[in-house]
Amino acid sequence: MRPVRPWFPYNRMIHGETCDLHGNSLKISVLLDIGARRAAAVTAVWTRAG
């Protein structure tokens, strides 16, 4: 996982729409990270089977 700590003080300083934007981008990045891990696991299984 990527380090998330630097975002928290920044979100506390700037509230409102920007905070929501950062939260959404964080969720998207986490989803992409999970998807990349799943793809890596699938390719690893395929290479083992192949």
C-alpha positions in Angstrom: 0.0 0.0 0.0 1.1 3.6 -0.6 1.7 5.8 2.4 -1.5 7.7 3.2 -0.3 9.8 6.2 0.8 13.0 4.3 -2.8 13.5 3.0 -4.4 13.8 6.4 -3.0 17.2 7.7 -3.6 18.5 4.2 -7.3 17.5 4.3 -7.7 19.0 7.7 -6.3 22.4 6.5 -8.5 22.5 3.3 -12.1 21.3 4.0 -15.1 21.2 1.6 -15.1 20.1 -2.1 -11.3 19.7 -2.2 -11.4 17.3 0.7 -14.1 15.2 -1.1 -12.0 15.3 -4.2 -9.0 14.0 -2.4 -11.1 11.3 -0.7 -12.4 10.1 -4.1 -9.0 10.1 -5.7 -7.7 8.1 -2.7 -10.5 5.5 -3.1 -9.8 5.3 -6.9 -6.0 4.8 -6.3 -6.8 2.1 -3.7 -9.1 0.4 -6.2 -6.5 0.6 -8.9 -3.9 -0.8 -6.5 -6.2 -3.8 -5.6 -6.9 -4.4 -9.3 -3.2 -4.3 -10.1 -2.5 -6.8 -7.3 -5.3 -9.1 -8.6 -3.9 -8.9 -12.2 -0.4 -9.7 -10.9 -1.7 -12.7 -8.9 -3.7 -13.9 -12.0 -0.6 -13.6 -14.3 1.5 -15.4 -11.7 -1.0 -18.3 -11.6 -1.1 -18.3 -15.4 2.7 -18.4 -15.7 2.9 -21.2 -13.1 0.2 -23.2 -15.0 1.7 -22.5 -18.4 
